[in-house]
C-alpha cells in the first residue's frame, strides 16, 4: 500500500508506481546533481533544458558551472 504518490518535477502530475523515470539533474543552487523523478523521458529532457540556463539566485562560484 502506497500512502503518497510521487509527482513529476516538471508537470507536477501524480505518477503510478513503476511508471516513473529517475534522472540526475544539475540544479544551479546545488554543487552536486540531484536525483529527480519524472513521468516520462520527454519531461526529464525538457526539465534539463529549462533549468540549465536558469541563473542562480546568489553569486556562489559553484552554481555557475
PQR file with spaces between the fields and no chain letter, atoms N, CA, C, O and H, PARSE charges and radii, in Angstrom:
ATOM       1  N    UNK     1       0.843   -1.183    0.000 -0.4000 1.5000
ATOM       2  CA   UNK     1       0.000    0.000    0.000 -0.0000 2.0000
ATOM       3  C    UNK     1       0.890    1.249    0.000  0.5500 1.7000
ATOM       4  O    UNK     1       1.797    1.373    0.823 -0.5500 1.4000
ATOM       5  N    UNK     2       0.623    2.162   -0.924 -0.4000 1.5000
ATOM       6  CA   UNK     2       1.384    3.402   -1.023 -0.0000 2.0000
ATOM       7  C    UNK     2       0.544    4.538   -0.450  0.5500 1.7000
ATOM       8  O    UNK     2      -0.588    4.763   -0.877 -0.5500 1.4000
ATOM       9  H    UNK     2      -0.114    2.062   -1.592  0.4000 1.0000
ATOM      10  N    UNK     3       1.110    5.246    0.518 -0.4000 1.5000
ATOM      11  CA   UNK     3       0.387    6.367    1.104 -0.0000 2.0000
ATOM      12  C    UNK     3       0.497    7.620    0.254  0.5500 1.7000
ATOM      13  O    UNK     3      -0.473    8.364    0.109 -0.5500 1.4000
ATOM      14  H    UNK     3       2.030    5.063    0.865  0.4000 1.0000
ATOM      15  N    UNK     4       1.674    7.856   -0.309 -0.4000 1.5000
ATOM      16  CA   UNK     4       1.894    9.058   -1.103 -0.0000 2.0000
ATOM      17  C    UNK     4       2.429    8.675   -2.472  0.5500 1.7000
ATOM      18  O    UNK     4       3.358    7.875   -2.579 -0.5500 1.4000
ATOM      19  H    UNK     4       2.462    7.251   -0.192  0.4000 1.0000
ATOM      20  N    UNK     5       1.846    9.244   -3.518 -0.4000 1.5000
ATOM      21  CA   UNK     5       2.345    9.012   -4.864 -0.0000 2.0000
ATOM      22  C    UNK     5       3.383   10.075   -5.187  0.5500 1.7000
ATOM      23  O    UNK     5       3.313   11.201   -4.694 -0.5500 1.4000
ATOM      24  H    UNK     5       1.091    9.894   -3.431  0.4000 1.0000
ATOM      25  N    UNK     6       4.344    9.703   -6.019 -0.4000 1.5000
ATOM      26  CA   UNK     6       5.357   10.653   -6.453 -0.0000 2.0000
ATOM      27  C    UNK     6       4.740   11.587   -7.486  0.5500 1.7000
ATOM      28  O    UNK     6       3.803   11.217   -8.193 -0.5500 1.4000
ATOM      29  H    UNK     6       4.400    8.788   -6.419  0.4000 1.0000
ATOM      30  N    UNK     7       5.282   12.814   -7.568 -0.4000 1.5000
ATOM      31  CA   UNK     7       4.830   13.782   -8.558 -0.0000 2.0000
ATOM      32  C    UNK     7       5.977   14.117   -9.490  0.5500 1.7000
ATOM      33  O    UNK     7       7.130   14.194   -9.066 -0.5500 1.4000
ATOM      34  H    UNK     7       6.044   13.114   -6.994  0.4000 1.0000
ATOM      35  N    UNK     8       5.660   14.315  -10.752 -0.4000 1.5000
ATOM      36  CA   UNK     8       6.642   14.699  -11.760 -0.0000 2.0000
ATOM      37  C    UNK     8       7.188   16.082  -11.414  0.5500 1.7000
ATOM      38  O    UNK     8       6.418   16.992  -11.106 -0.5500 1.4000
ATOM      39  H    UNK     8       4.724   14.253  -11.096  0.4000 1.0000
ATOM      40  N    UNK     9       8.503   16.245  -11.461 -0.4000 1.5000
ATOM      41  CA   UNK     9       9.114   17.542  -11.159 -0.0000 2.0000
ATOM      42  C    UNK     9       8.833   18.579  -12.226  0.5500 1.7000
ATOM      43  O    UNK     9       9.014   19.772  -11.980 -0.5500 1.4000
ATOM      44  H    UNK     9       9.128   15.506  -11.711  0.4000 1.0000
ATOM      45  N    UNK    10       8.394   18.159  -13.411 -0.4000 1.5000
ATOM      46  CA   UNK    10       8.146   19.101  -14.494 -0.0000 2.0000
ATOM      47  C    UNK    10       6.665   19.518  -14.554  0.5500 1.7000
ATOM      48  O    UNK    10       6.363   20.711  -14.549 -0.5500 1.4000
ATOM      49  H    UNK    10       8.247   17.190  -13.611  0.4000 1.0000
ATOM      50  N    UNK    11       5.756   18.559  -14.609 -0.4000 1.5000
ATOM      51  CA   UNK    11       4.335   18.895  -14.766 -0.0000 2.0000
ATOM      52  C    UNK    11       3.535   18.761  -13.475  0.5500 1.7000
ATOM      53  O    UNK    11       2.369   19.156  -13.439 -0.5500 1.4000
ATOM      54  H    UNK    11       6.002   17.589  -14.612  0.4000 1.0000
ATOM      55  N    UNK    12       4.126   18.215  -12.416 -0.4000 1.5000
ATOM      56  CA   UNK    12       3.510   18.052  -11.098 -0.0000 2.0000
ATOM      57  C    UNK    12       2.331   17.072  -11.080  0.5500 1.7000
ATOM      58  O    UNK    12       1.529   17.091  -10.146 -0.5500 1.4000
ATOM      59  H    UNK    12       5.073   17.894  -12.446  0.4000 1.0000
ATOM      60  N    UNK    13       2.220   16.220  -12.101 -0.4000 1.5000
ATOM      61  CA   UNK    13       1.177   15.191  -12.125 -0.0000 2.0000
ATOM      62  C    UNK    13       1.621   13.994  -11.290  0.5500 1.7000
ATOM      63  O    UNK    13       2.813   13.697  -11.214 -0.5500 1.4000
ATOM      64  H    UNK    13       2.871   16.205  -12.860  0.4000 1.0000
ATOM      65  N    UNK    14       0.671   13.310  -10.668 -0.4000 1.5000
ATOM      66  CA   UNK    14       0.991   12.121   -9.878 -0.0000 2.0000
ATOM      67  C    UNK    14       1.394   10.982  -10.807  0.5500 1.7000
ATOM      68  O    UNK    14       0.855   10.833  -11.904 -0.5500 1.4000
ATOM      69  H    UNK    14      -0.298   13.552  -10.730  0.4000 1.0000
ATOM      70  N    UNK    15       2.364   10.171  -10.341 -0.4000 1.5000
ATOM      71  CA   UNK    15       2.923    9.092  -11.151 -0.0000 2.0000
ATOM      72  C    UNK    15       2.607    7.759  -10.477  0.5500 1.7000
ATOM      73  O    UNK    15       2.778    7.605   -9.267 -0.5500 1.4000
ATOM      74  H    UNK    15       2.802   10.291   -9.450  0.4000 1.0000
ATOM      75  N    UNK    16       2.146    6.801  -11.277 -0.4000 1.5000
ATOM      76  CA   UNK    16       1.891    5.456  -10.772 -0.0000 2.0000
ATOM      77  C    UNK    16       3.214    4.747  -10.503  0.5500 1.7000
ATOM      78  O    UNK    16       4.209    5.002  -11.181 -0.5500 1.4000
ATOM      79  H    UNK    16       2.008    6.926  -12.260  0.4000 1.0000
ATOM      80  N    UNK    17       3.223    3.861   -9.518 -0.4000 1.5000
ATOM      81  CA   UNK    17       4.432    3.120   -9.176 -0.0000 2.0000
ATOM      82  C    UNK    17       4.852    2.255  -10.354  0.5500 1.7000
ATOM      83  O    UNK    17       4.038    1.535  -10.933 -0.5500 1.4000
ATOM      84  H    UNK    17       2.414    3.654   -8.968  0.4000 1.0000
ATOM      85  N    UNK    18       6.129    2.336  -10.700 -0.4000 1.5000
ATOM      86  CA   UNK    18       6.670    1.566  -11.814 -0.0000 2.0000
ATOM      87  C    UNK    18       6.730    2.351  -13.104  0.5500 1.7000
ATOM      88  O    UNK    18       7.453    1.960  -14.021 -0.5500 1.4000
ATOM      89  H    UNK    18       6.790    2.921  -10.229  0.4000 1.0000
ATOM      90  N    UNK    19       5.989    3.454  -13.209 -0.4000 1.5000
ATOM      91  CA   UNK    19       5.980    4.266  -14.422 -0.0000 2.0000
ATOM      92  C    UNK    19       6.935    5.453  -14.336  0.5500 1.7000
ATOM      93  O    UNK    19       7.089    6.194  -15.306 -0.5500 1.4000
ATOM      94  H    UNK    19       5.401    3.771  -12.464  0.4000 1.0000
ATOM      95  N    UNK    20       7.572    5.636  -13.191 -0.4000 1.5000
ATOM      96  CA   UNK    20       8.418    6.820  -13.019 -0.0000 2.0000
ATOM      97  C    UNK    20       9.749    6.682  -13.751  0.5500 1.7000
ATOM      98  O    UNK    20      10.243    5.576  -13.972 -0.5500 1.4000
ATOM      99  H    UNK    20       7.446    5.034  -12.402  0.4000 1.0000
ATOM     100  N    UNK    21      10.322    7.838  -14.127 -0.4000 1.5000
ATOM     101  CA   UNK    21      11.630    7.911  -14.769 -0.0000 2.0000
ATOM     102  C    UNK    21      12.537    8.713  -13.838  0.5500 1.7000
ATOM     103  O    UNK    21      12.258    9.878  -13.553 -0.5500 1.4000
ATOM     104  H    UNK    21       9.920    8.736  -13.948  0.4000 1.0000
ATOM     105  N    UNK    22      13.611    8.101  -13.366 -0.4000 1.5000
ATOM     106  CA   UNK    22      14.553    8.778  -12.469 -0.0000 2.0000
ATOM     107  C    UNK    22      15.705    9.327  -13.292  0.5500 1.7000
ATOM     108  O    UNK    22      16.196    8.668  -14.208 -0.5500 1.4000
ATOM     109  H    UNK    22      13.837    7.155  -13.598  0.4000 1.0000
ATOM     110  N    UNK    23      16.138   10.548  -12.957 -0.4000 1.5000
ATOM     111  CA   UNK    23      17.248   11.166  -13.670 -0.0000 2.0000
ATOM     112  C    UNK    23      17.993   12.093  -12.723  0.5500 1.7000
ATOM     113  O    UNK    23      17.378   12.804  -11.928 -0.5500 1.4000
ATOM     114  H    UNK    23      15.739   11.083  -12.213  0.4000 1.0000
ATOM     115  N    UNK    24      19.319   12.084  -12.810 -0.4000 1.5000
ATOM     116  CA   UNK    24      20.119   13.001  -12.007 -0.0000 2.0000
ATOM     117  C    UNK    24      20.284   14.296  -12.786  0.5500 1.7000
ATOM     118  O    UNK    24      20.788   14.288  -13.909 -0.5500 1.4000
ATOM     119  H    UNK    24      19.818   11.506  -13.456  0.4000 1.0000
ATOM     120  N    UNK    25      19.856   15.421  -12.188 -0.4000 1.5000
ATOM     121  CA   UNK    25      19.916   16.715  -12.860 -0.0000 2.0000
ATOM     122  C    UNK    25      20.729   17.696  -12.035  0.5500 1.7000
ATOM     123  O    UNK    25      20.789   17.592  -10.810 -0.5500 1.4000
ATOM     124  H    UNK    25      19.446   15.427  -11.276  0.4000 1.0000
ATOM     125  N    UNK    26      21.349   18.640  -12.709 -0.4000 1.5000
ATOM     126  CA   UNK    26      22.133   19.689  -12.051 -0.0000 2.0000
ATOM     127  C    UNK    26      21.213   20.870  -11.809  0.5500 1.7000
ATOM     128  O    UNK    26      20.659   21.437  -12.751 -0.5500 1.4000
ATOM     129  H    UNK    26      21.301   18.724  -13.704  0.4000 1.0000
ATOM     130  N    UNK    27      21.050   21.238  -10.554 -0.4000 1.5000
ATOM     131  CA   UNK    27      20.255   22.395  -10.173 -0.0000 2.0000
ATOM     132  C    UNK    27      21.226   23.510   -9.826  0.5500 1.7000
ATOM     133  O    UNK    27      22.164   23.283   -9.061 -0.5500 1.4000
ATOM     134  H    UNK    27      21.500   20.777   -9.789  0.4000 1.0000
ATOM     135  N    UNK    28      21.028   24.727  -10.373 -0.4000 1.5000
ATOM     136  CA   UNK    28      22.013   25.806  -10.192 -0.0000 2.0000
ATOM     137  C    UNK    28      22.366   26.124   -8.741  0.5500 1.7000
ATOM     138  O    UNK    28      23.494   26.542   -8.476 -0.5500 1.4000
ATOM     139  H    UNK    28      20.267   24.911  -10.994  0.4000 1.0000
ATOM     140  N    UNK    29      21.462   25.946   -7.807 -0.4000 1.5000
ATOM     141  CA   UNK    29      21.740   26.303   -6.414 -0.0000 2.0000
ATOM     142  C    UNK    29      22.577   25.263   -5.673  0.5500 1.7000
ATOM     143  O    UNK    29      23.065   25.545   -4.579 -0.5500 1.4000
ATOM     144  H    UNK    29      20.547   25.606   -8.023  0.4000 1.0000
ATOM     145  N    UNK    30      22.754   24.068   -6.237 -0.4000 1.5000
ATOM     146  CA   UNK    30      23.471   22.997   -5.556 -0.0000 2.0000
ATOM     147  C    UNK    30      24.760   22.645   -6.287  0.5500 1.7000
ATOM     148  O    UNK    30      24.860   22.826   -7.500 -0.5500 1.4000
ATOM     149  H    UNK    30      22.356   23.839   -7.125  0.4000 1.0000
ATOM     150  N    UNK    31      25.737   22.146   -5.553 -0.4000 1.5000
ATOM     151  CA   UNK    31      27.019   21.758   -6.141 -0.0000 2.0000
ATOM     152  C    UNK    31      26.871   20.432   -6.884  0.5500 1.7000
ATOM     153  O    UNK    31      27.315   20.311   -8.026 -0.5500 1.4000
ATOM     154  H    UNK    31      25.656   21.999   -4.567  0.4000 1.0000
ATOM     155  N    UNK    32      26.260   19.448   -6.254 -0.4000 1.5000
ATOM     156  CA   UNK    32      26.123   18.114   -6.831 -0.0000 2.0000
ATOM     157  C    UNK    32      24.819   17.973   -7.600  0.5500 1.7000
ATOM     158  O    UNK    32      23.930   18.819   -7.512 -0.5500 1.4000
ATOM     159  H    UNK    32      25.901   19.546   -5.326  0.4000 1.0000
ATOM     160  N    UNK    33      24.726   16.887   -8.354 -0.4000 1.5000
ATOM     161  CA   UNK    33      23.480   16.591   -9.058 -0.0000 2.0000
ATOM     162  C    UNK    33      22.468   16.017   -8.077  0.5500 1.7000
ATOM     163  O    UNK    33      22.827   15.382   -7.086 -0.5500 1.4000
ATOM     164  H    UNK    33      25.449   16.200   -8.425  0.4000 1.0000
ATOM     165  N    UNK    34      21.185   16.257   -8.378 -0.4000 1.5000
ATOM     166  CA   UNK    34      20.096   15.799   -7.525 -0.0000 2.0000
ATOM     167  C    UNK    34      19.269   14.789   -8.312  0.5500 1.7000
ATOM     168  O    UNK    34      19.004   14.994   -9.496 -0.5500 1.4000
ATOM     169  H    UNK    34      20.893   16.774   -9.183  0.4000 1.0000
ATOM     170  N    UNK    35      18.864   13.710   -7.668 -0.4000 1.5000
ATOM     171  CA   UNK    35      18.060   12.680   -8.320 -0.0000 2.0000
ATOM     172  C    UNK    35      16.590   13.092   -8.268  0.5500 1.7000
ATOM     173  O    UNK    35      16.024   13.252   -7.186 -0.5500 1.4000
ATOM     174  H    UNK    35      19.079   13.544   -6.706  0.4000 1.0000
ATOM     175  N    UNK    36      15.971   13.263   -9.443 -0.4000 1.5000
ATOM     176  CA   UNK    36      14.586   13.707   -9.537 -0.0000 2.0000
ATOM     177  C    UNK    36      13.756   12.668  -10.276  0.5500 1.7000
ATOM     178  O    UNK    36      14.286   11.847  -11.025 -0.5500 1.4000
ATOM     179  H    UNK    36      16.430   13.133  -10.321  0.4000 1.0000
ATOM     180  N    UNK    37      12.448   12.715  -10.054 -0.4000 1.5000
ATOM     181  CA   UNK    37      11.523   11.772  -10.689 -0.0000 2.0000
ATOM     182  C    UNK    37      10.658   12.530  -11.697  0.5500 1.7000
ATOM     183  O    UNK    37      10.240   13.662  -11.457 -0.5500 1.4000
ATOM     184  H    UNK    37      12.017   13.382   -9.446  0.4000 1.0000
ATOM     185  N    UNK    38      10.399   11.868  -12.841 -0.4000 1.5000
ATOM     186  CA   UNK    38       9.580   12.444  -13.902 -0.0000 2.0000
ATOM     187  C    UNK    38       8.600   11.398  -14.404  0.5500 1.7000
ATOM     188  O    UNK    38       8.801   10.201  -14.200 -0.5500 1.4000
ATOM     189  H    UNK    38      10.738   10.948  -13.037  0.4000 1.0000
ATOM     190  N    UNK    39       7.532   11.855  -15.064 -0.4000 1.5000
ATOM     191  CA   UNK    39       6.520   10.924  -15.569 -0.0000 2.0000
ATOM     192  C    UNK    39       6.923   10.297  -16.904  0.5500 1.7000
ATOM     193  O    UNK    39       6.455    9.209  -17.239 -0.5500 1.4000
ATOM     194  H    UNK    39       7.369   12.827  -15.229  0.4000 1.0000
ATOM     195  N    UNK    40       7.791   10.978  -17.672 -0.4000 1.5000
ATOM     196  CA   UNK    40       8.269   10.429  -18.939 -0.0000 2.0000
ATOM     197  C    UNK    40       9.634   11.025  -19.262  0.5500 1.7000
ATOM     198  O    UNK    40      10.047   12.020  -18.666 -0.5500 1.4000
ATOM     199  H    UNK    40       8.171   11.862  -17.400  0.4000 1.0000
ATOM     200  N    UNK    41      10.325   10.408  -20.208 -0.4000 1.5000
ATOM     201  CA   UNK    41      11.661   10.873  -20.573 -0.0000 2.0000
ATOM     202  C    UNK    41      11.609   12.242  -21.234  0.5500 1.7000
ATOM     203  O    UNK    41      12.547   13.028  -21.098 -0.5500 1.4000
ATOM     204  H    UNK    41       9.989    9.599  -20.693  0.4000 1.0000
ATOM     205  N    UNK    42      10.529   12.538  -21.946 -0.4000 1.5000
ATOM     206  CA   UNK    42      10.370   13.845  -22.591 -0.0000 2.0000
ATOM     207  C    UNK    42      10.355   14.973  -21.555  0.5500 1.7000
ATOM     208  O    UNK    42      10.978   16.014  -21.762 -0.5500 1.4000
ATOM     209  H    UNK    42       9.768   11.899  -22.056  0.4000 1.0000
ATOM     210  N    UNK    43       9.649   14.766  -20.446 -0.4000 1.5000
ATOM     211  CA   UNK    43       9.608   15.774  -19.384 -0.0000 2.0000
ATOM     212  C    UNK    43      10.956   15.909  -18.698  0.5500 1.7000
ATOM     213  O    UNK    43      11.331   17.005  -18.280 -0.5500 1.4000
ATOM     214  H    UNK    43       9.143   13.920  -20.278  0.4000 1.0000
ATOM     215  N    UNK    44      11.681   14.820  -18.577 -0.4000 1.5000
ATOM     216  CA   UNK    44      13.021   14.875  -17.983 -0.0000 2.0000
ATOM     217  C    UNK    44      13.951   15.720  -18.853  0.5500 1.7000
ATOM     218  O    UNK    44      14.701   16.549  -18.337 -0.5500 1.4000
ATOM     219  H    UNK    44      11.377   13.930  -18.917  0.4000 1.0000
ATOM     220  N    UNK    45      13.904   15.513  -20.166 -0.4000 1.5000
ATOM     221  CA   UNK    45      14.742   16.292  -21.076 -0.0000 2.0000
ATOM     222  C    UNK    45      14.343   17.763  -21.100  0.5500 1.7000
ATOM     223  O    UNK    45      15.212   18.634  -21.144 -0.5500 1.4000
ATOM     224  H    UNK    45      13.295   14.839  -20.585  0.4000 1.0000
ATOM     225  N    UNK    46      13.046   18.055  -21.071 -0.4000 1.5000
ATOM     226  CA   UNK    46      12.578   19.441  -21.028 -0.0000 2.0000
ATOM     227  C    UNK    46      13.020   20.123  -19.736  0.5500 1.7000
ATOM     228  O    UNK    46      13.391   21.297  -19.746 -0.5500 1.4000
ATOM     229  H    UNK    46      12.340   17.348  -21.035  0.4000 1.0000
ATOM     230  N    UNK    47      12.979   19.395  -18.634 -0.4000 1.5000
ATOM     231  CA   UNK    47      13.403   19.945  -17.344 -0.0000 2.0000
ATOM     232  C    UNK    47      14.891   20.305  -17.385  0.5500 1.7000
ATOM     233  O    UNK    47      15.291   21.369  -16.911 -0.5500 1.4000
ATOM     234  H    UNK    47      12.678   18.442  -18.626  0.4000 1.0000
ATOM     235  N    UNK    48      15.697   19.423  -17.948 -0.4000 1.5000
ATOM     236  CA   UNK    48      17.141   19.671  -18.045 -0.0000 2.0000
ATOM     237  C    UNK    48      17.411   20.882  -18.932  0.5500 1.7000
ATOM     238  O    UNK    48      18.257   21.711  -18.597 -0.5500 1.4000
ATOM     239  H    UNK    48      15.372   18.559  -18.333  0.4000 1.0000
ATOM     240  N    UNK    49      16.712   20.997  -20.048 -0.4000 1.5000
ATOM     241  CA   UNK    49      16.908   22.127  -20.958 -0.0000 2.0000
ATOM     242  C    UNK    49      16.493   23.441  -20.314  0.5500 1.7000
ATOM     243  O    UNK    49      17.174   24.451  -20.491 -0.5500 1.4000
ATOM     244  H    UNK    49      16.025   20.324  -20.320  0.4000 1.0000
ATOM     245  N    UNK    50      15.405   23.450  -19.582 -0.4000 1.5000
ATOM     246  CA   UNK    50      14.892   24.683  -18.974 -0.0000 2.0000
ATOM     247  C    UNK    50      15.688   25.111  -17.753  0.5500 1.7000
ATOM     248  O    UNK    50      15.883   26.308  -17.544 -0.5500 1.4000
ATOM     249  H    UNK    50      14.852   22.629  -19.438  0.4000 1.0000
ATOM     250  N    UNK    51      16.150   24.175  -16.945 -0.4000 1.5000
ATOM     251  CA   UNK    51      16.864   24.520  -15.710 -0.0000 2.0000
ATOM     252  C    UNK    51      18.323   24.861  -16.006  0.5500 1.7000
ATOM     253  O    UNK    51      18.953   25.571  -15.221 -0.5500 1.4000
ATOM     254  H    UNK    51      15.992   23.203  -17.115  0.4000 1.0000
ATOM     255  N    UNK    52      18.869   24.376  -17.111 -0.4000 1.5000
ATOM     256  CA   UNK    52      20.283   24.564  -17.430 -0.0000 2.0000
ATOM     257  C    UNK    52      20.648   26.036  -17.581  0.5500 1.7000
ATOM     258  O    UNK    52      21.717   26.450  -17.131 -0.5500 1.4000
ATOM     259  H    UNK    52      18.357   23.800  -17.748  0.4000 1.0000
ATOM     260  N    UNK    53      19.780   26.839  -18.207 -0.4000 1.5000
ATOM     261  CA   UNK    53      20.076   28.239  -18.433 -0.0000 2.0000
ATOM     262  C    UNK    53      19.581   29.160  -17.339  0.5500 1.7000
ATOM     263  O    UNK    53      19.722   30.378  -17.453 -0.5500 1.4000
ATOM     264  H    UNK    53      18.912   26.503  -18.572  0.4000 1.0000
ATOM     265  N    UNK    54      19.008   28.617  -16.290 -0.4000 1.5000
ATOM     266  CA   UNK    54      18.470   29.438  -15.211 -0.0000 2.0000
ATOM     267  C    UNK    54      19.604   29.954  -14.337  0.5500 1.7000
ATOM     268  O    UNK    54      20.370   29.157  -13.795 -0.5500 1.4000
ATOM     269  H    UNK    54      18.893   27.628  -16.197  0.4000 1.0000
ATOM     270  N    UNK    55      19.728   31.275  -14.187 -0.4000 1.5000
ATOM     271  CA   UNK    55      20.785   31.802  -13.317 -0.0000 2.0000
ATOM     272  C    UNK    55      20.470   31.524  -11.848  0.5500 1.7000
ATOM     273  O    UNK    55      19.309   31.481  -11.443 -0.5500 1.4000
ATOM     274  H    UNK    55      19.106   31.923  -14.627  0.4000 1.0000
ATOM     275  N    UNK    56      21.510   31.341  -11.077 -0.4000 1.5000
ATOM     276  CA   UNK    56      21.308   31.094   -9.659 -0.0000 2.0000
ATOM     277  C    UNK    56      20.921   32.388   -8.960  0.5500 1.7000
ATOM     278  O    UNK    56      21.170   33.477   -9.479 -0.5500 1.4000
ATOM     279  H    UNK    56      22.454   31.376  -11.407  0.4000 1.0000
ATOM     280  N    UNK    57      20.317   32.273   -7.792 -0.4000 1.5000
ATOM     281  CA   UNK    57      19.845   33.444   -7.056 -0.0000 2.0000
ATOM     282  C    UNK    57      20.957   34.112   -6.262  0.5500 1.7000
ATOM     283  O    UNK    57      20.774   35.216   -5.748 -0.5500 1.4000
ATOM     284  H    UNK    57      20.115   31.389   -7.370  0.4000 1.0000
ATOM     285  N    UNK    58      22.091   33.463   -6.157 -0.4000 1.5000
ATOM     286  CA   UNK    58      23.199   34.055   -5.403 -0.0000 2.0000
ATOM     287  C    UNK    58      24.456   34.053   -6.267  0.5500 1.7000
ATOM     288  O    UNK    58      24.418   33.609   -7.415 -0.5500 1.4000
ATOM     289  H    UNK    58      22.240   32.566   -6.574  0.4000 1.0000
ATOM     290  N    UNK    59      25.526   34.527   -5.746 -0.4000 1.5000
ATOM     291  CA   UNK    59      26.750   34.605   -6.529 -0.0000 2.0000
ATOM     292  C    UNK    59      27.745   33.518   -6.156  0.5500 1.7000
ATOM     293  O    UNK    59      28.954   33.752   -6.164 -0.5500 1.4000
ATOM     294  H    UNK    59      25.557   34.888   -4.814  0.4000 1.0000
ATOM     295  N    UNK    60      27.257   32.359   -5.835 -0.4000 1.5000
ATOM     296  CA   UNK    60      28.106   31.222   -5.463 -0.0000 2.0000
ATOM     297  C    UNK    60      28.902   30.764   -6.680  0.5500 1.7000
ATOM     298  O    UNK    60      28.310   30.542   -7.736 -0.5500 1.4000
ATOM     299  H    UNK    60      26.276   32.170   -5.828  0.4000 1.0000
ATOM     300  N    UNK    61      30.231   30.613   -6.573 -0.4000 1.5000
ATOM     301  CA   UNK    61      31.028   30.184   -7.737 -0.0000 2.0000
ATOM     302  C    UNK    61      30.721   28.767   -8.187  0.5500 1.7000
ATOM     303  O    UNK    61      30.958   28.437   -9.349 -0.5500 1.4000
ATOM     304  H    UNK    61      30.712   30.793   -5.715  0.4000 1.0000
ATOM     305  N    UNK    62      30.198   27.912   -7.304 -0.4000 1.5000
ATOM     306  CA   UNK    62      29.869   26.532   -7.685 -0.0000 2.0000
ATOM     307  C    UNK    62      28.619   26.470   -8.537  0.5500 1.7000
ATOM     308  O    UNK    62      28.470   25.553   -9.345 -0.5500 1.4000
ATOM     309  H    UNK    62      30.005   28.181   -6.360  0.4000 1.0000
ATOM     310  N    UNK    63      27.706   27.437   -8.373 -0.4000 1.5000
ATOM     311  CA   UNK    63      26.437   27.424   -9.099 -0.0000 2.0000
ATOM     312  C    UNK    63      26.605   27.817  -10.557  0.5500 1.7000
ATOM     313  O    UNK    63      25.716   27.554  -11.367 -0.5500 1.4000
ATOM     314  H    UNK    63      27.827   28.182   -7.716  0.4000 1.0000
ATOM     315  N    UNK    64      27.692   28.424  -10.902 -0.4000 1.5000
ATOM     316  CA   UNK    64      27.894   28.892  -12.279 -0.0000 2.0000
ATOM     317  C    UNK    64      28.363   27.800  -13.211  0.5500 1.7000
ATOM     318  O    UNK    64      28.342   27.991  -14.427 -0.5500 1.4000
ATOM     319  H    UNK    64      28.413   28.638  -10.244  0.4000 1.0000
ATOM     320  N    UNK    65      28.783   26.666  -12.691 -0.4000 1.5000
ATOM     321  CA   UNK    65      29.289   25.600  -13.542 -0.0000 2.0000
ATOM     322  C    UNK    65      28.182   24.789  -14.160  0.5500 1.7000
ATOM     323  O    UNK    65      28.448   23.848  -14.907 -0.5500 1.4000
ATOM     324  H    UNK    65      28.800   26.511  -11.703  0.4000 1.0000
